[in-house]
Amino acid sequence: MKNVIITGANSGLGFETAKKIAANKEYRIILACRNMGKAQAAKEDIIAATGNENVEVQIIDTSSFESVHNFAKNIIDSGIRIDVLINNAGISPMRGTGLTADGFDIVFETNYLGHFLLTQLLLPVMNADCRIINITSDMHNPPYGLTWPGVEKIAYGDVDTRSRYAYSKLCMIYFTHALVNHFEKTDKTFVANSFNPGFMADTNFSQGSGKAREQMVKLTAPDRYSTLAQSSIALAEVATSPALADVTDQYFDRSTNTIRSSALSYNQHNAIELWNDSLKFCHLL
């Protein structure tokens, strides 16, 4: 049986992707969620919809190093080997402000740094053909543009509010590039890719956006629009399709098609800076 871990899997993209993967009973799904009650309800819904009873719930809050360490320890102690890790959990700046208990901007740690730590801790229990998928966003390249201010400014929230989410998603792409570079140096055979689900009005993440904003995005930025059904089908394929088993260091855009991400996202110096500082932040050096 193959084991899939999805963070933030009790609703939205994570939930729908978990349900689609669980339809194949070859897979055990581990819903890695912050809220146990919502996670249990999601588990029951997935089992009822798919008939696959190999669905488990584990608590994780990616805005907390302690929670990430506890989750990783539970996975390692269980003796399972991981075949797919989908780093999906995230919050928007409207839903989170200030610093975490670890001292970092809550959007930065929830969306990126917690997943960086989680991935590093789980590398020893990944199967040789494991797929790591980092959920990013086309907002890593926002209409107003981004420049790189340095890791520390992003990590501690010393950037304008509207850019905090954009930087966290840019970091997920840098993380993907750095992971692949790390694997090549260590002879690891894992693959890592970034996945952009697009703007999906039918998710909890986008609640409050309203129909007016949905229509505006459809009309003015169709290249950013998607639906939960479309993106979850594509993400499940990226996670499990044999045809994509060897594809690595790519940016999937709301589908199983790959495109170029922003020019800024290919800056190797920034990716290396982020990798090295993240190791320090997570006390892994």
Sequence and secondary structure as in RCSB ss.txt:
>XXXX:A:sequence
MKNVIITGANSGLGFETAKKIAANKEYRIILACRNMGKAQAAKEDIIAATGNENVEVQIIDTSSFESVHNFAKNI
IDSGIRIDVLINNAGISPMRGTGLTADGFDIVFETNYLGHFLLTQLLLPVMNADCRIINITSDMHNPPYGLTWPG
VEKIAYGDVDTRSRYAYSKLCMIYFTHALVNHFEKTDKTFVANSFNPGFMADTNFSQGSGKAREQMVKLTAPDRY
STLAQSSIALAEVATSPALADVTDQYFDRSTNTIRSSALSYNQHNAIELWNDSLKFCHLL
>XXXX:A:secstr
 EEEEEET SSHHHHHHHHHHHTSTTEEEEEEES HHHHHHHHHHHHHHH    EEEEE  TT HHHHHHHHHHH
HHHT  EEEEEE     TTT  SB TTSSBHHHIIIIIHHHHHHHHHGGGEEEEEEEEEE  GGGS TT      
HHHHHTT S TTHHHHHHHHHHHHHHHHHHHHHHHHT   EEEEEE  EETTSGGGTTSHHHHHHHHHHH GGGE
E HHHHHHHHHHHHH GGGTT  S EEESSS EE   GGGG HHHHHHHHHHHHHHTT  
